[in-house]
């Protein structure tokens, strides 16, 4: 159901703080005495990828087992703990705030679910059965204007905008896509201008293309 590569997506920007710049540079450069900006960028990139891979593994296991969010949050927090307080490593304590970790879990959980559903809806064995999808938002006091506007909209599976409107539509999004099948009778796809309006409301980091392979 697309819970592998499609599971974890970075949303927003990332910042870092080095606890002890001198020790960091000394460890990076060693006895060379010379270093380039690319050397530092490569070091930071490697560290970030290591964190993301660890977190991805935790999220995949949590989704597979139906693990309580509190347990998943503790495991993700332990990944970041390795980089807190060590002057030779990157520090950003904001990354381990509970609300940040909960946002990571909720947002990527929604993405994994809906991406997996879209892959299933596009399965060749179901060709002609699933004809379109409808956006279904949870409507309560927490619902954003984005999801209120998107709720009930219908688009065909082969519509070019389908990948861009596959939830999450924003951070902590709870919206899902439900199938419209051959037994559901007639339906009318939403107008292109209405679908484009949803995309314009979404944060720039959202709206990635869904891999249906």
C-alpha positions as CSV (number, residue, x, y, z in Angstrom):
1,X,0.0,0.0,0.0
2,X,2.8,2.4,-0.7
3,X,4.3,2.4,2.9
4,X,7.9,2.2,1.7
5,X,9.5,5.1,-0.2
6,X,6.3,7.1,-0.1
7,X,5.9,7.1,3.6
8,X,8.2,9.8,4.9
9,X,8.2,13.3,3.4
10,X,10.0,16.3,4.8
11,X,7.7,19.3,5.3
12,X,8.9,22.8,6.0
13,X,12.4,24.1,6.5
14,X,15.1,22.7,8.8
15,X,17.6,24.6,11.0
16,X,20.5,23.5,13.0
17,X,22.7,24.8,15.8
18,X,26.2,23.5,16.5
19,X,26.9,23.2,20.2
20,X,30.7,23.9,19.9
21,X,31.7,25.3,16.4
22,X,35.4,24.8,17.0
23,X,35.0,21.1,18.0
24,X,32.7,20.6,15.1
25,X,35.1,22.1,12.6
26,X,38.1,20.2,14.1
27,X,36.3,16.9,13.8
28,X,35.2,17.7,10.3
29,X,38.6,19.0,9.0
30,X,41.0,16.9,11.1
31,X,44.6,17.6,10.4
32,X,44.0,19.0,6.9
33,X,43.6,22.6,8.1
34,X,41.5,23.3,5.0
35,X,37.9,22.7,4.4
36,X,35.2,23.8,1.9
37,X,31.6,24.8,2.3
38,X,30.7,21.6,0.4
39,X,32.4,19.5,3.1
40,X,30.2,21.0,5.8
41,X,27.1,20.6,3.6
42,X,27.9,17.0,3.0
43,X,28.3,16.3,6.7
44,X,25.0,17.9,7.6
45,X,23.2,16.2,4.7
46,X,24.6,12.8,5.8
47,X,23.4,13.4,9.4
48,X,19.9,14.5,8.3
49,X,19.5,11.5,6.1
50,X,20.6,9.2,8.9
51,X,17.9,10.8,11.2
52,X,15.2,10.5,8.5
53,X,16.0,6.9,7.8
54,X,15.7,6.0,11.5
55,X,12.4,7.9,11.8
56,X,11.1,6.3,8.6
57,X,11.8,2.8,10.0
58,X,9.9,3.7,13.3
59,X,6.9,5.1,11.4
60,X,6.7,2.1,9.1
61,X,6.7,-0.3,12.1
62,X,4.2,1.8,14.0
63,X,1.7,1.9,11.1
64,X,2.1,-1.8,10.5
65,X,1.5,-2.7,14.2
66,X,-1.1,0.0,14.9
67,X,1.2,1.3,17.7
68,X,-0.2,4.0,20.1
69,X,1.1,7.4,19.2
70,X,2.6,8.0,22.6
71,X,4.9,5.0,22.1
72,X,5.9,6.1,18.6
73,X,6.6,9.6,19.9
74,X,9.0,8.2,22.5
75,X,10.9,6.2,19.9
76,X,11.2,9.1,17.5
77,X,12.4,11.3,20.4
78,X,15.1,8.8,21.2
79,X,16.5,9.2,17.6
80,X,16.9,12.9,18.2
81,X,18.3,12.5,21.7
82,X,21.5,11.2,20.3
83,X,22.2,14.7,18.8
84,X,21.3,16.8,21.9
85,X,23.9,17.9,24.3
86,X,26.9,16.5,22.4
87,X,29.0,19.6,21.3
88,X,30.3,17.7,18.4
89,X,26.9,17.1,16.9
90,X,24.0,19.1,15.6
91,X,21.6,20.6,18.1
92,X,18.1,21.8,17.5
93,X,15.9,21.2,20.6
94,X,12.8,22.4,18.8
95,X,12.9,19.2,16.7
96,X,12.1,17.1,19.8
97,X,9.2,19.2,21.1
98,X,6.2,16.9,21.5
99,X,4.0,18.9,19.2
100,X,6.7,18.7,16.4
101,X,6.9,14.9,16.7
102,X,3.1,14.5,16.8
103,X,2.9,16.6,13.7
104,X,5.5,14.4,12.0
105,X,3.5,11.3,12.9
106,X,0.0,12.6,11.9
107,X,1.1,14.3,8.7
108,X,3.1,11.3,7.4
109,X,0.5,8.8,8.6
110,X,-2.1,10.6,6.5
111,X,0.2,10.7,3.5
112,X,1.0,7.0,3.8
113,X,-2.7,6.0,4.1
114,X,-3.9,8.1,1.1
115,X,-0.9,7.3,-1.1
116,X,-1.5,3.6,-0.4
117,X,-5.2,4.0,-1.3
118,X,-4.4,5.8,-4.5
119,X,-2.1,3.0,-5.5
120,X,-4.9,0.4,-4.8
121,X,-7.5,2.5,-6.7
122,X,-5.2,2.5,-9.7
123,X,-4.5,-1.2,-9.6
124,X,-4.9,-2.7,-13.1
125,X,-7.1,-5.4,-11.6
126,X,-9.6,-2.7,-10.6
127,X,-9.6,-0.9,-13.9
128,X,-13.0,0.5,-14.6
129,X,-14.3,-0.3,-11.1
130,X,-12.9,2.7,-9.2
131,X,-13.9,5.6,-11.4
132,X,-13.0,8.7,-9.3
133,X,-12.2,9.7,-5.7
134,X,-14.0,12.1,-3.4
135,X,-12.3,14.3,-0.8
136,X,-13.7,13.5,2.7
137,X,-12.7,15.8,5.5
138,X,-13.4,15.5,9.2
139,X,-15.6,18.5,9.9
140,X,-15.3,19.8,13.4
141,X,-13.7,22.8,15.3
142,X,-10.2,21.7,14.2
143,X,-11.0,21.6,10.5
144,X,-8.9,24.1,8.4
145,X,-10.3,26.3,5.7
146,X,-8.3,24.2,3.2
147,X,-10.1,21.0,4.1
148,X,-13.5,22.7,4.4
149,X,-13.0,24.0,0.9
150,X,-11.8,20.6,-0.4
151,X,-14.5,18.5,1.3
152,X,-16.8,16.8,-1.2
153,X,-14.7,17.6,-4.2
154,X,-14.5,14.9,-6.8
155,X,-11.7,14.2,-9.3
156,X,-11.0,11.4,-11.8
157,X,-8.1,9.1,-11.2
158,X,-6.4,10.2,-14.4
159,X,-6.8,13.9,-13.7
160,X,-3.3,15.5,-13.7
161,X,-4.2,17.3,-10.5
162,X,-5.0,14.1,-8.6
163,X,-1.4,13.7,-7.3
164,X,-1.4,17.3,-6.1
165,X,-4.6,16.9,-4.1
166,X,-3.8,13.6,-2.4
167,X,-3.8,14.4,1.4
168,X,-2.2,15.6,3.5
169,X,-3.2,19.0,2.3
170,X,-1.5,20.7,5.2
171,X,0.2,19.9,8.5
172,X,-1.8,17.5,10.8
173,X,-4.3,16.9,8.0
174,X,-6.9,14.2,8.7
175,X,-8.6,14.2,5.3
176,X,-8.9,11.0,3.3
177,X,-9.9,10.1,-0.3
178,X,-12.8,7.7,-0.7
179,X,-13.5,5.8,-3.9
180,X,-16.4,6.3,-6.3
181,X,-17.0,3.0,-7.9
182,X,-19.0,1.6,-10.8
183,X,-21.8,0.6,-8.4
184,X,-22.2,4.1,-7.1
185,X,-24.2,5.5,-10.1
186,X,-23.7,8.8,-11.8
187,X,-21.4,11.5,-10.5
188,X,-20.1,14.8,-11.6
189,X,-16.4,15.7,-11.3
190,X,-15.7,19.0,-9.7
191,X,-14.7,21.9,-12.0
192,X,-11.1,22.4,-12.7
193,X,-11.2,25.9,-11.3
194,X,-12.5,24.6,-7.9
195,X,-9.7,21.9,-7.8
196,X,-7.1,24.5,-8.7
197,X,-8.5,26.7,-5.9
198,X,-7.7,24.0,-3.3
199,X,-4.1,23.7,-4.6
200,X,-3.7,27.5,-4.2
201,X,-4.7,27.3,-0.6
202,X,-2.3,24.5,0.3
203,X,1.2,25.3,1.7
204,X,3.9,25.2,-0.9
205,X,5.5,22.1,0.7
206,X,2.4,20.0,0.0
207,X,0.9,18.6,-3.1
208,X,3.5,16.2,-4.2
209,X,2.9,13.7,-7.0
210,X,1.7,10.3,-6.0
211,X,3.7,7.3,-7.4
212,X,1.1,4.9,-8.8
213,X,3.6,2.3,-10.0
